[in-house]
């Protein structure tokens, strides 16, 4: 069973201009826990006292989900994270030669540092789940990644995270997660090391979700995601899209409470000040709305004609919108929705003409506005639709 790590509160807060107050972070963590994610990455406590306090608060909630903190490979960060009461720790350190040169270290020193820090954290809190991330894993020299990962696991790391820090990977090519994960497992297996494998896919090429699914097919154990894919630059994998595909197409966790996703997205969107794009999968306003006349006519008979995900699964429903693309069937349906049973052709076509006129202004007509239109066209016949 795949595990989901949500990092809205850590990576997500690295979205420029996004800051969540303590009470908002707590609410988001509680919603994530109810939805059923396995790990909530709550922040990097060394960044600020606010963040540290939030992690302390979230760790005390008694969630089913593990609560994680991010830490550089330094003792001070480990101490701070453990002071917060977390039961999951993500330690990161680069292993690329160019990056190591930049900080005047060689691979031997880096690996020594990583394993000492991991052993220190494990000794301090034996039940702690530790993830080691070689930063920019996929563009780092293979031998360096293997050497650091193997020593990290020997020192006590439970999880190795393959980080596509720059959104570099492309499924189906020689830069695929599918191949990378198979090679990594095989190489570590030869050394009798069998850590869980996590993946952290950035979206710079718009391929984060595709790469996450490529990793899933290769047997990754943990996938990172965030609400709306919030994160550095183009962000990471969108949580709702990931859960939707894993549940609907790969039979993953029937215990996820996916109908709570809209509330979570509403909260994160509101307090981040970033609207959910209307065309966003699963959580966007238009995700289950049919517009074009031919589509709505078919969808009204059977939504499956133009839907492959069930809106009910996500607490949503199929909707029809009225605008310049509407057709006769859409208008007849909408009229019935506002209480006009078996509307006459005359009414349908006069309403359709007006709806198209409004649509050409770049607007849609909702059911309230539809009543106003009916009232205007037939003031005596529909007195109940008083303006
Ligand atoms: Zn990241």
Boltz pocket constraint, residues with backbone or C-beta under 6 A from the ligand:
constraints:
  - pocket:
      binder: B
      contacts: [[A, 11], [A, 165], [A, 200], [A, 202], [A, 231], [A, 232], [A, 236]]
      max_distance: 6.0
